């Protein structure tokens, strides 16, 4: 295809843009609501209900292993749904992934425990977790493109951040539900049946997300690609043969934020309650506050990178993310709740300034016709080497003694890898999108 000259973008339909923003936000909110609920259950409930024969440390490791399954299955979803997103369109794939994630989460809420059906319980738990991960593997790339390809290419940092608001929004919802349940129920009631309610409530988010997504057309960029006959026939192969450096840059750029998020929303729950004497409600409350402040911080970070160099803003936050855990752990060692809140808020703020521009950075590494596949592969592969193993690594590195230094060093190395990814990446080429948008009626 010969791309036309594009000196300016065609007018953007503001109603479609707002609907795309909400559709992107609700999908990733569901994704992270599900994952955050699962993460909390993996730390607080699953070792007892699904791995009762194990000792406490092994039970925790087994539960986090099940948590990791949701990441390990993501590349499969990235390959399958990423390819479909570049071939049949963003919207159709996003409807499928939303239903898959929501149904798997709802069924976890109905799953019998080990005491009822024996070893079949953890097996089914792993299978449902695997299905969640497959759906998530195809969800993120499409959600990012849904909002960013409806928006102006020169404001991609802001519009793409819609998908990035999903994790704190989902985390906020999940921890709010869990905090309310722990407040209203006794520990035994929560263990017996209360945790199930958090999973079953995902049906509400699925219904709302489907209602929004079914109202949208596909993105203007994809419609132009389809009309021009420029859709790829083998997008996965093309990414691995023609866009290897963009793929590596996207993968590395995500590792630091993934590991940082695992530390400040998953591992801290176990570490602070086990080694520092904080109550479960105190840690959940601190995470809730930090997540609430991420809601404005993430789009702000994305918008700032539309005005300033995206890689620079992202890189400064990555350096801060490498340093902060060496401040955070000594800071909370005295058991002060106020310092716990401050520590988590700062940690998640640094994460926000990496995560806000991340969607725009990753997607703009790839040409528009391979963008769904490339972004999905970068997202899912990074999830395996970053977020999937981080809780396991943190648990193993801290051991029974609660030594935080190896944990902090682990996050520092992850953030260094992110800086390397940013150096390998490229700055945005807005003409690519504007050329396709000029073709859209």
C-alpha angles and dihedrals in degrees: 000000000000109000116223123232111270117192093164140010122254116251115287120230101235094202092055090044092054092046090049091050092052093044091052092046096048094049096053090040089059090046093053095038086059094045094045092050089049092048092053092046090049089057100038111024117014097065088061102037102036105024103035096147093062127088115250097265094045091044090054092049091049091050092050088047087058088049088054091054088070088060098040090056092052097085089059089055090044092054097043101039096031090058092046091049091059093042108038101017145271099266100053093049093048092055090053095047093047092054093045094052094044097048093048092051093047091052092051086060089057097043118125115234132240090266090060106039104009122218092357088075098066090038092056090044090056092047093051090046088051090052090050090053093049090054093046090050090064098034104066100054092048094045091053092049093046093064100029096048092051090050133069111284091227090059095045092124091064100037094044089053089074089084090046093057087063097081097055091038091051091042090050092051094045096046091044090054092045092047090050092048093049089049095050099037135056118243090257094050090049090050094045100048114329096091090059093065091064091058096043092054090068087084089075093058092046092053093049093045093051092049091055097042096048089057093058131087118222117276119284090239094055092044089054091048091051094047091049092052090238098127112131119244095204107022096165092054091045093052093051093045105035106023106038096130093051088049092052091046091051093048096049094044090060100049099079095049092046093052092043092052091048090053098048098040106028114020095039089062092061098035096049095046096042103040107020104039099242117148121243091246092052093054093043088050092052091049089048092055093046092049092049091055090050090064093077095026096063099054089040090056091047092050092049090056089056087061099037133032107296096211092050095053091044092048095050089053090049091055090050090049090054093053102040101074089060086060098036102058097049087044095060097037092097093061097245112157092203091056090046089056093047092047095051093043092054092044092052092043090057088047089052093056090053096039098044096064094031096090093052093044095051097044095046091057089073133062112255095250091057098033101108093048096042095046093046093050092048091048096047099041091049089049091059096049094036120028098020099059098031099087090045092047092047092051093047094044095049092044121177092315096064094233105175100185096084089047092054091046090051091056091046091056090048091054091049089055088052091055089051089053091052091051090051093049131084135237117252122285102207093181090072093064096035090055091056094041089055087064094055115099 
